[in-house]
Amino acid sequence: MGVSNKAILCVDDERTVLLGLRDQIAKHFGDRYRYEIAESVNEAWEVIDELDQDGVRILIIVSDWLMPGTRGDEFLIQIHQRFPSIVTVLLTGHADETAIERARQYANLHAYIAKPWSEETLIDVIRSGLGKLDDESSDCLCG
């Protein structure tokens, strides 16, 4: 089987957090998806554009909230405007209720995960996010 044309993107300015997220998700979902990481919002947009050009569909973006430059809620709102089908997840150690509410309202936020997260919570959120996508794409009555 070739490289998957579906991706999960993690965005966080702390490399150790990024690698932890990616490794935990990859461990559970194996080679069904591609796992991309970005250390800033700018880098994330580069990755997104690259994947888009390669015909890879991003299913889920897990983004940190407190990052230099653009905050996670802002980023996910921009994502939702350009790619409304991407499932958005906010990861935060400093939960700002207002930011979470804004992301819920304007970025169709699927979930928010508090840092430090448990692997179980992370996987549940990713799984339910993927389930949400399956529900939307399985309108056919394929037996």
N, C-alpha and C positions, 0 to 999 in steps of 0.2 A: 504494500500500500504506500502511495506517495505521501508527500507532505500535505497535511490537511489544509483545506481552503477556508477553514473557520478558525478564528483567533479569539483569545482572551488577552486583554491588555491590562497591565498593572502600572500605575503611575505613582511614584513616591520619590521625594528628594533624598531619602535615606536608602543607600544601596543595600544594606543588610535586610531592611524591611522588604524591599523589592524582591530580593532573591528568596527570602523566606516565603513570601506570598506565592511566587512563581513555582517554587519547588513543591509546596504543599498542594497547589492546584494540579500541577503536572502529575504528582504521585497518584492522585485520585482518578484523574481523567485520561491519563496515558496519552497515546498518540492520536486521540480523536480530534484534538485541537492543536493549534500553534499557540505558544505562550510568549507574548512579547512584553518587554519592560521598557519604561522610560523614566528618566530621573528628573524631568521637568515637563511642564505643559508644552513648551516649544518642541521638545524632543518627541513628546507624545503625538503632536500634530504631524511631525515628519514621519513617524512610524505609521500613523493612520493613512496619510497620503500615499505612502509606499505600498501598504497593504491594499489600499483601494485600487491603485494602478495595477497591482498584480492579481486583481480579482479575488482577493481574500476578504471574506465577510467577517467583520468584528462583531462578536455576539455580545460580549460583556466588557465593560471597562470598570476596573476597581481603582478608584483614585483617592489619594490622601487628601485631606482638607487643607491643612496648614503647610503651604509650600511657598517658597519665594516667588514673587511676581504674582501669578494668577492663583487664586484660591480654588480649591477643589469644586466648590459649589458652582462658581463662575464657569469653570472648565466644563463641568457636566451639563450645564445649561447650554453652552455653545455646542457641545456634542449633540444634545437632543435636538437643537434647531437644525443641524446639518444632517444628522443620522437618527431620525426619530425611532428607528427600530432597535438601536443598541440599548441593552439593559445597563443601567448605571448604578454603581454601588459606591458609597462614600465611606472612606476609612478615616477614623479620626481619634486622636488622643485628647483633643480639646473640643468636645462637642459643643458647637454653638447652635443652640436651638433655632435661631433665626436662619442660619445658613442651611440647616437640615430642612427646615420648612420651605425655604426658597427652592432648594433642590427638589423637594417633593412636588412643589407646585409647578416649577418651570423646567425641570429636567426629567420628570416622570421617574423620580428616584425609586429604585426597586427596594433598596435596603441601606441601612448604615450600620457599620461595624465599628465598635469601640476598640481602640488599642489599649493594652495588648489584647489581641484577639485569640480565640481558641481555634484550633484547626477545624474542629467539628462545626463551629459557627460559620467559619469561612466556607467550608464545603457545602453546608446546608444552603447558604445564601446563593452560591454559584449554581447549585443544583436547582434551586427553585427559580433562579433567573433563567436558566436553560429551559426549564419546564414551561415558563411563561412564553418563551419563544416557540417552543413546540406547539403549545396551544394555539398560538396565532397562525402557525404555518400548517396545522393539521386540520384544516377545514374540510378536507376531502374525506369521504367515507370509505377509505381504503380498508378492506377487510384483511 
